[in-house]
Amino acid sequence: MKNIALILFLSIIVFILGCNNDDTSKVDDTSKVPNLCNINITLNESFVVNKECMYTYISSDNDTIQIALVDIADYRDYGVVCQASTGGYAEISVSAFVNAQQKLKIFTWPGCDGPEEYNPNMSTLPELQLDKGYMLKLMKMYPLSETQDNPPSSESDYGIRLIIMK
């Protein structure tokens, strides 16, 4: 248990200090670090992340993957506008640590994409290759832009469905 707490503490420190080390995005606002809520997740099972928590998977051979939602820029069309538009898009910034090695990724997600959840094996889903053969995929963004007239007023009202696969 002490090792998990130490890994979590070190990961948060590395996250704060290393946010500008990725060529796919720049996150330089340390206020965007999630609170210390930590939720355990399971390999190959989708989960919904929000901005308040860190999501952790620990494998049987002690690989540790931690996922945090960093930022959401929502440019999707909402409500009836979805029927007469291309839907817009959202940019979802995610931080992933694999054994304390950080990767940052900005996923792009279309607006007005329908209510169905996608099969995680779809090759067209946005993904981030992680170390040791792990892959993080974005599967869905909530709320659905076509089911309400306006975007949420707070990033805490969003849910992003992800899955870690190997």
Contacts in CASP RR format, 6 or more apart in sequence:
PFRMAT RR
TARGET T0000
AUTHOR 0000-0000-0000
METHOD contacts of the structure
MODEL  1
MKNIALILFLSIIVFILGCNNDDTSKVDDTSKVPNLCNINITLNESFVVN
KECMYTYISSDNDTIQIALVDIADYRDYGVVCQASTGGYAEISVSAFVNA
QQKLKIFTWPGCDGPEEYNPNMSTLPELQLDKGYMLKLMKMYPLSETQDN
PPSSESDYGIRLIIMK
4 56 0 8 1.000
4 58 0 8 1.000
4 64 0 8 1.000
7 64 0 8 1.000
7 100 0 8 1.000
8 36 0 8 1.000
8 38 0 8 1.000
8 54 0 8 1.000
8 56 0 8 1.000
8 66 0 8 1.000
10 100 0 8 1.000
11 54 0 8 1.000
11 66 0 8 1.000
11 97 0 8 1.000
11 100 0 8 1.000
12 33 0 8 1.000
12 36 0 8 1.000
12 54 0 8 1.000
14 97 0 8 1.000
14 100 0 8 1.000
14 102 0 8 1.000
15 33 0 8 1.000
15 68 0 8 1.000
15 95 0 8 1.000
15 97 0 8 1.000
15 102 0 8 1.000
16 30 0 8 1.000
16 33 0 8 1.000
18 102 0 8 1.000
19 26 0 8 1.000
19 27 0 8 1.000
19 28 0 8 1.000
19 30 0 8 1.000
19 95 0 8 1.000
19 104 0 8 1.000
20 26 0 8 1.000
20 27 0 8 1.000
20 28 0 8 1.000
21 102 0 8 1.000
21 104 0 8 1.000
22 102 0 8 1.000
22 103 0 8 1.000
22 104 0 8 1.000
22 105 0 8 1.000
24 104 0 8 1.000
24 105 0 8 1.000
24 106 0 8 1.000
25 93 0 8 1.000
25 104 0 8 1.000
25 105 0 8 1.000
25 106 0 8 1.000
27 70 0 8 1.000
27 71 0 8 1.000
27 93 0 8 1.000
27 95 0 8 1.000
27 104 0 8 1.000
32 70 0 8 1.000
32 71 0 8 1.000
33 68 0 8 1.000
34 51 0 8 1.000
34 52 0 8 1.000
34 53 0 8 1.000
34 54 0 8 1.000
34 68 0 8 1.000
34 69 0 8 1.000
35 52 0 8 1.000
35 53 0 8 1.000
36 54 0 8 1.000
37 52 0 8 1.000
37 53 0 8 1.000
37 54 0 8 1.000
38 53 0 8 1.000
38 54 0 8 1.000
38 55 0 8 1.000
38 56 0 8 1.000
39 47 0 8 1.000
39 53 0 8 1.000
39 54 0 8 1.000
39 55 0 8 1.000
39 56 0 8 1.000
40 55 0 8 1.000
40 56 0 8 1.000
40 57 0 8 1.000
40 58 0 8 1.000
41 47 0 8 1.000
41 55 0 8 1.000
41 56 0 8 1.000
41 57 0 8 1.000
41 67 0 8 1.000
41 164 0 8 1.000
42 57 0 8 1.000
43 57 0 8 1.000
43 59 0 8 1.000
43 164 0 8 1.000
43 165 0 8 1.000
43 166 0 8 1.000
44 120 0 8 1.000
44 163 0 8 1.000
44 164 0 8 1.000
44 165 0 8 1.000
44 166 0 8 1.000
45 163 0 8 1.000
46 117 0 8 1.000
46 120 0 8 1.000
46 139 0 8 1.000
46 161 0 8 1.000
46 162 0 8 1.000
46 163 0 8 1.000
47 55 0 8 1.000
47 161 0 8 1.000
47 162 0 8 1.000
47 163 0 8 1.000
48 142 0 8 1.000
48 159 0 8 1.000
48 160 0 8 1.000
48 161 0 8 1.000
48 162 0 8 1.000
49 55 0 8 1.000
49 67 0 8 1.000
49 68 0 8 1.000
49 69 0 8 1.000
49 94 0 8 1.000
49 159 0 8 1.000
49 160 0 8 1.000
49 162 0 8 1.000
50 69 0 8 1.000
50 156 0 8 1.000
50 158 0 8 1.000
50 159 0 8 1.000
50 160 0 8 1.000
51 69 0 8 1.000
51 72 0 8 1.000
51 155 0 8 1.000
51 156 0 8 1.000
51 158 0 8 1.000
52 156 0 8 1.000
53 68 0 8 1.000
54 66 0 8 1.000
54 67 0 8 1.000
54 68 0 8 1.000
55 66 0 8 1.000
55 67 0 8 1.000
55 68 0 8 1.000
55 162 0 8 1.000
56 64 0 8 1.000
56 65 0 8 1.000
56 66 0 8 1.000
56 67 0 8 1.000
57 64 0 8 1.000
57 65 0 8 1.000
57 66 0 8 1.000
57 164 0 8 1.000
58 64 0 8 1.000
58 65 0 8 1.000
63 98 0 8 1.000
63 99 0 8 1.000
63 132 0 8 1.000
63 134 0 8 1.000
64 97 0 8 1.000
64 98 0 8 1.000
64 99 0 8 1.000
64 100 0 8 1.000
65 96 0 8 1.000
65 97 0 8 1.000
65 98 0 8 1.000
65 130 0 8 1.000
65 134 0 8 1.000
65 164 0 8 1.000
66 96 0 8 1.000
66 97 0 8 1.000
67 94 0 8 1.000
67 95 0 8 1.000
67 96 0 8 1.000
67 97 0 8 1.000
67 136 0 8 1.000
67 162 0 8 1.000
67 164 0 8 1.000
68 94 0 8 1.000
68 95 0 8 1.000
69 92 0 8 1.000
69 93 0 8 1.000
69 94 0 8 1.000
69 158 0 8 1.000
69 160 0 8 1.000
70 93 0 8 1.000
70 94 0 8 1.000
70 95 0 8 1.000
70 104 0 8 1.000
71 91 0 8 1.000
71 92 0 8 1.000
71 93 0 8 1.000
71 155 0 8 1.000
72 90 0 8 1.000
72 91 0 8 1.000
72 92 0 8 1.000
72 93 0 8 1.000
72 155 0 8 1.000
72 158 0 8 1.000
72 160 0 8 1.000
73 90 0 8 1.000
73 91 0 8 1.000
73 93 0 8 1.000
74 90 0 8 1.000
74 151 0 8 1.000
74 152 0 8 1.000
74 158 0 8 1.000
75 88 0 8 1.000
75 89 0 8 1.000
75 90 0 8 1.000
75 91 0 8 1.000
76 87 0 8 1.000
76 88 0 8 1.000
76 89 0 8 1.000
76 90 0 8 1.000
76 110 0 8 1.000
76 111 0 8 1.000
76 112 0 8 1.000
76 145 0 8 1.000
76 151 0 8 1.000
77 85 0 8 1.000
77 86 0 8 1.000
77 87 0 8 1.000
77 88 0 8 1.000
77 111 0 8 1.000
77 112 0 8 1.000
77 145 0 8 1.000
78 145 0 8 1.000
78 146 0 8 1.000
78 148 0 8 1.000
78 149 0 8 1.000
78 150 0 8 1.000
78 151 0 8 1.000
79 145 0 8 1.000
79 146 0 8 1.000
79 147 0 8 1.000
79 148 0 8 1.000
79 149 0 8 1.000
80 149 0 8 1.000
81 87 0 8 1.000
82 111 0 8 1.000
82 112 0 8 1.000
82 145 0 8 1.000
82 146 0 8 1.000
83 112 0 8 1.000
83 146 0 8 1.000
85 112 0 8 1.000
86 112 0 8 1.000
87 110 0 8 1.000
87 111 0 8 1.000
87 112 0 8 1.000
87 145 0 8 1.000
88 110 0 8 1.000
88 111 0 8 1.000
88 112 0 8 1.000
89 108 0 8 1.000
89 109 0 8 1.000
89 110 0 8 1.000
89 111 0 8 1.000
90 108 0 8 1.000
90 109 0 8 1.000
90 111 0 8 1.000
90 141 0 8 1.000
91 106 0 8 1.000
91 107 0 8 1.000
91 108 0 8 1.000
91 109 0 8 1.000
92 106 0 8 1.000
92 107 0 8 1.000
92 108 0 8 1.000
92 109 0 8 1.000
92 138 0 8 1.000
92 141 0 8 1.000
92 160 0 8 1.000
93 104 0 8 1.000
93 105 0 8 1.000
93 106 0 8 1.000
93 107 0 8 1.000
94 104 0 8 1.000
94 105 0 8 1.000
94 106 0 8 1.000
94 107 0 8 1.000
94 128 0 8 1.000
94 136 0 8 1.000
94 138 0 8 1.000
94 160 0 8 1.000
94 162 0 8 1.000
95 102 0 8 1.000
95 103 0 8 1.000
95 104 0 8 1.000
96 102 0 8 1.000
96 103 0 8 1.000
96 104 0 8 1.000
96 105 0 8 1.000
96 128 0 8 1.000
96 130 0 8 1.000
96 136 0 8 1.000
97 103 0 8 1.000
98 130 0 8 1.000
98 131 0 8 1.000
98 132 0 8 1.000
98 134 0 8 1.000
99 131 0 8 1.000
99 132 0 8 1.000
101 131 0 8 1.000
103 128 0 8 1.000
103 130 0 8 1.000
105 128 0 8 1.000
105 136 0 8 1.000
107 126 0 8 1.000
107 128 0 8 1.000
107 138 0 8 1.000
108 126 0 8 1.000
109 126 0 8 1.000
109 138 0 8 1.000
109 141 0 8 1.000
111 141 0 8 1.000
111 145 0 8 1.000
111 146 0 8 1.000
112 145 0 8 1.000
112 146 0 8 1.000
113 140 0 8 1.000
113 141 0 8 1.000
113 144 0 8 1.000
113 145 0 8 1.000
114 144 0 8 1.000
114 146 0 8 1.000
115 144 0 8 1.000
115 147 0 8 1.000
117 139 0 8 1.000
117 140 0 8 1.000
117 161 0 8 1.000
118 125 0 8 1.000
118 139 0 8 1.000
118 140 0 8 1.000
120 137 0 8 1.000
120 139 0 8 1.000
120 163 0 8 1.000
120 165 0 8 1.000
125 137 0 8 1.000
125 138 0 8 1.000
125 139 0 8 1.000
126 137 0 8 1.000
126 138 0 8 1.000
127 135 0 8 1.000
127 136 0 8 1.000
127 137 0 8 1.000
127 138 0 8 1.000
128 135 0 8 1.000
128 136 0 8 1.000
128 137 0 8 1.000
129 135 0 8 1.000
130 136 0 8 1.000
130 164 0 8 1.000
132 166 0 8 1.000
133 166 0 8 1.000
134 164 0 8 1.000
134 165 0 8 1.000
134 166 0 8 1.000
135 164 0 8 1.000
135 165 0 8 1.000
135 166 0 8 1.000
136 162 0 8 1.000
136 163 0 8 1.000
136 164 0 8 1.000
137 162 0 8 1.000
137 163 0 8 1.000
137 165 0 8 1.000
138 160 0 8 1.000
138 161 0 8 1.000
138 162 0 8 1.000
139 161 0 8 1.000
139 162 0 8 1.000
139 163 0 8 1.000
140 160 0 8 1.000
140 161 0 8 1.000
141 158 0 8 1.000
141 159 0 8 1.000
141 160 0 8 1.000
141 161 0 8 1.000
142 158 0 8 1.000
142 159 0 8 1.000
142 160 0 8 1.000
142 161 0 8 1.000
143 152 0 8 1.000
143 157 0 8 1.000
143 158 0 8 1.000
143 159 0 8 1.000
145 151 0 8 1.000
152 158 0 8 1.000
END
